[in-house]
Every structure is written in C-alpha cells, then in structure tokens.
C-alpha cells in the first residue's frame, strides 16, 4: 500500500530537521502499536541519510554491534571498535554531531528499561553536556504507552522533560479511509467503508494488511481476518499484554465485558464476579484503553458508562477473544459465520464512532458528546455543539435511513433540555445520520 496522509506530521519532522542544524532537537514520537511511526520517519526523511537504531530484545552488546555497522555504513566512518555499551555509541554520535548534522531515530526506545535501565541516566548526562554544541536531530519512538509515560513524564526519571517536541500519531480519519478504499476498489460500498473502519479503526498497519491482500469488501475483510495464520487473531493479545503484564487476565475480562456492551461498573462486576474499581482506574488513567463517560453536562459520577474507544479492540474482544476456543480448534468458518450474523448490530454502534470521528475531522464543532437519562430510557446518540456560533445539532444514528425517527429525537431533545437546563439560548436542530451520509 502506498503512503497516505500524515502531511502535518511529515511537515513537523522536516521543520525539526531544519531546526536541528542550529540547535539540538529531541523529539518523542509515540502512538499505539501498528500506527505507522517507523513508516512515517522513513517517509519524511527518505531523501537524507539517517541512523536507525531498533531496540530489539537482545543483549546490549549485540545491539551495539549492529548499531556500529549502521554508523559506519551511513556516514562512511571507521567502526568504533568493540563498544558494548549504548552510552559509548551515543557519546560518539553527539561528538560527531558537533562537526556534522546527524539524525538518529531510536525505535522501541522503551525496551532499554528491560535491557539496561541505566541507559537513560547515561543519555541524560551525555545530552546535557553536549546539546549546546551538537547539531543533532534525535527522535525516539515507542508503542508501550505506560513505559513511554514513565520515561519522560515521571519527575523521578533522568530524561524527564528533556524532549523539545512531542508527536503523537493517531489513527487514519474517515476521509483517509475513503481515499485508501477508493484507491484499491473504486466500486466500494458504504458497508465496505464501515467494515474497514470497524475492523481496523483506521490503524495504518491493519488497513495495509487488508488492502495488500485484496480485502476491499466486507466479505473479503472477514475472510482475511478470520483464517489460519492471520496476524489479526493474536494482535489484541500482543498489543496489550506488554502493557498489562502478569495481570492481563483480569484486564482482558473487563475489556471483553465492555466490548460486549456491559458498560456500567455493576454490570461488569456481575459478569466477572469481583470488585474492579482499581482495575478500571488503571485501564483508564494509566493504560488509556478505556474512557469513563458521563452524560453531556452531568455534574456527578452517578451515571457513568465505560467504553473502549479503539474500534479494532472492540472487534477483537467482541469476536476473537470471546470465541477463542473456536480459534484454538481451527473452527474459522464457524467464527466467520458468527461475525456475519452479528455484524449489523455490532456495526450500528460503531457507526456512531465513525460519525463522531468525521465531525472531529470537520472542525465545525467545539464539543461532541452523547447524553442519556438517569433511568436509561432516553438516549441521544450524538450532540454536536458550536459554542462560538451558539448552535447545537442532535443526531440519531442508524444504519438505515428508514429507521430514523426524528419525532422521537425531538421528544428526547426536550427531555434533555428539561433535565440539564443547558443550551437554552442555542439554535438547536435535530437530524438523522445513516450509512448514506458516510
């Protein structure tokens, strides 16, 4: 698949490159696994030689040997000898950067915590001593969010606040998914587009895997994802197990319950049979996997719902994790039938996510949220507000336009206005959204 989107991030990296010719730059490039961090750097710097250090799970001395070869190949300089410590290599690069501009990209930077945690204090000392003279463009990338947070945001850590820039790579927005799908299948349907969103969430690598396999229709996507040796089947576990560590079992059970539609704490605890308050806090505040939602303008936490914001994880926990016993006995055809059977009800909720992402991309609104009454009998799928223009739009979202009931939405709007006493002076309208509006 060719390179799509990332114009803003590419421009940022190029500007940072120019700045590094005068002053040392230290950029953190972060984002969830498979989002395209490495691809972005190689795209942005395709016309310049730069050093690429991948921190794999090997001994430090072994890594240093390969990095020395990278230095020698890229800058045509003699090998350093037998440096076995990253600190020695980093010091060499910083000294070299005093004579010549250097770009260094260290990928999976958080892995040093497992290999040799003292690397970070060594780097801090070398960076602080030499940065005023070095013309270096240092970029560090990482996908384990808890560890990246620990390295750079914990005041006790040596590299705290050393960065000069932060780039957080996000999922492809709906407009880019349209471009990609149209590029590979100009005859795609709205349901094909929704399926691509539901199954990948706009994560670059997942989109690439589907497109490169010719999976441009809903049916072909399901066949590609649910089959023997599919990387999608193990991806959810691979994505999260490093974050959660040995307690991943209870975390997976909680996420699975939320993905299945049990979004209140009491519902989740009934499903898994234990108190989960601390785990919910960790999933939200530390790992960033779930978010706690209150009805729009609610002032208390008495009516909270939890949800997953990553469409791929919703799919993986809803179908792959839940029916893993089928995967274990290679019952792929049966699992594909279950996905097809439940697809309409499953995708109808994800359609709300799609339209919210589309509204965010449009930049027409200052606030986008949902609302539900205390008893749960009245719910408004999306409320989009422009606080500058004093306008608000209440939306009902359905897969099919024929199922939208604007009169019912008007009634719910009045219930909302009575319950919250907000938006009284706003120009309010009610609209429906369906797959026709994608």
Phi, psi and omega in degrees: 000135180288169183284131179236150169062205178063025180297318182294316181292323177297315179298321178298316180295324179290322177295319178297321177302314179296319179296327182292343178287346178245320184221142180301136180239138181229104186249133171264124176247113185230172183151160185295161179307140175076010186281343176109027182295311182295317179300321180299313182297316180294328177289313184296323185251033183295339184257006179230149174283130176220156180275134179238111178251116176260123183270088178273172184275074180228174175293147182302319181297323179293319177296318182298324179298315180291326180289326175297320177296323178296317179298314182297320183287320186281325186245007174054045178241158180297155176298151182288344190112221181246061176292128182248358180242137178298327181304320180293320179292317181295320178296320178300315181295318179297322178291320179298323182290350175283340178256333186213137179298135182230136170249125180234123177247117178255112185266143184056051185301330183293343183293341176300334178300327180271328185277309180196093183301339181291348177306319185293319178289324176298315180298318181300316181295313182295318180297310184298323182287324191251350189296331183292336181252340187277135174262075186239140175248091183265124178237129176240133181242149179202149183242351175268099193297324181296322181286320176299318177300315181298316185294318190250345184244354176272120184300340181277348184272146186296330182266013178305124173064022178277341184293150174255346179205153177228125175241118178253113184279131183249174179292155174300133176284169182306320182298324180286322175300322176298314180301314183296313182294320178295325179294327183262339181204086183299343180263018183298152178260168177298326180289328174296318179295316179297321179297318178299320178293314183297318186277334183246335185065013182084013177283125192305313185294321180294319177298315180300316180301318179291313183296319181292339177265008180071018181272081184250002175240161181304313182298314181292328177297314180297319179296323181287322182284317184259084177201167181299139178068014176289131179292338181295330187292329179257357189295318181301315179294315180297325183292322191253338188295327177292325179292315190273333182069214188291342180270016187298334183301311181291322177297317179297322180296319179295313181296321179299320178296317179295318180297334180273001176104002178269092192252006175253148185304316181298322178296317182294317181295324177295325181290317186258353171076030176201165180284134191232014185307311180296322180293320178298318179298318179295317181297326182275307191275323184267311185268339179065029183271325178239162175232148179263124183244139171244156174302147180310129178073008177294141183254353179236170178260024185278351184227051188271144171234145177255147178209155171273135179259355181262109182303323180297316180294326176300313179298312186297316180286327181292324186241310186285308180294316182298321183250034182298333179297333175287320179298320183296334178251019176061031179273059186291323181297318179296320180292322177298322178297321178295317178300314179297318181298318185264001190299317185297314180292321179295314184285339180297323177288321179292338177297326175297317177301316182301311183292327176296316177298322179294320178294319178299317180296328183289336181059029180268349187233154178258347180205133178225125185205183176237170179213143173214150181284165183300322180274357177079003183280336179240129181216139177244122188299311181216138172234118182249123188240139169244103185287340178282319181267355181058050177233153176213141178239127176261129185241140164252131185246124177222152176299317182250135182298329182294341182270358181279130181242094183294325180296321176294322178296322177299318179297317179294326176299316180296322176298317177299313183295326178289320185286326187254334184056031177251164177063021183298327183259015181266152171277110188247136176229159179240131182220161175250150176230133177223183180300337177297337184264006185292000000 
